[in-house]
């Protein structure tokens, strides 16, 4: 599925600058195969609202160009609607790590 166009008003982020992930969101809108469940317990998965879970129950639902739990505009202002109970793969993505930098590069954030 093609990635959505980044709004012209998007904030440019740099790997050497501290930033708030809520002004980015690229990691949640980069690769539909990434929000997969792996080490979560059944009890943890049961906490996720069903409308955010993919039909095959193997990961988060992907709507159009992003995780269905991501709200806002990538590169402007975003938030995770399941932040406190997000999957382990989401918890593992950290600002300026490899996955973060790859997603940001795909959106043209330098």
N, C-alpha and C positions, 0 to 999 in steps of 0.2 A: 504494500500500500504506500503511495507517495506521501512524503512528509509535507505538512502544511507549510505554506509560505510564512516566513517570519515577518511580523509587522515592521514597517519602516521605522517605527518609534521604539523598537526594541533597544534595550540597554546593552551596551557592549561590556562584556565581563572579561577579566583577564585572569590567567592562572596564578599570577603573582599577587593579585589583589584579594584581600579578604572580601567576601560578599555574602549576602543573605540568599540562601537557596530559593527563598520566596520571590526573588526577582529573576529567577532563571526558569527552573522546571524542565529543562531540556532532557534530563535523565528519564523523566516520566513520559516523554513524548518522542523518544528516539527509536526504540526497537520493540516491536510488539512481542517478540519472543522472550524478552527479558523478565517481565513481571511474572515469573513462574514460581510455583510453590515448590519447596524442596525440603526444608528441615522443620517446617511447622508441624505442630501436633494437630490432631483432629479437633481438639478443643479450641486451639487458636484459630483454626480455619472457620470453625462454627461461629466465631465472633464477627467475621466479616459479613456485612450485608450482602445478601445473595445477588442483588443487582449489580454489584461490582465484581462478581466472580464469573469467569468465562464459562460458557456452556459445557465445556469438557471438564470443568472443575480442576484444571491443571495450573491455573494462574488467574491473574486479574483480567477482567474484561477489557478489551481494547476497543474504544469507540473512535472511529475515523482515524485520527492521527495521534492518539494518546491514550494513556491509562484512563479508564472511566472514573477513577477516583480523583483525578487531577482537575481542579477548578481554576479558572482565571485564564490569563493569556501568557503563553510561554515567552520569556524574555522581558516581560513587563511586571506581572504580579501573579503568583500562583500559590496554591495551597493544596495539601493532600487531605481529602475528606475522611481518610481512615488512618491518619498519621499515627495515632497512639496504638493502633493494632495492625499496622502495615506489615506485609510479608518480610521475611528475613532478607531476601535479595534487595529490597528497598532500603532496609536498615544498613546493609553493607555498603551501599554507594555513598561515598563521602566526598565533600567538596575537594576538588583538585586531585582526586584519585584518577586512575586510568579510565574508568567508565564515565566519570564526570567529564573529563577533558574530551573524550571521544564524542559524547553527546553534544557538548558545547560547540565543538568544532563543526559538527554536522549542521548546526544552526547558524554557523558563522560568527559565533561569539569567540573573540580572541583573548 
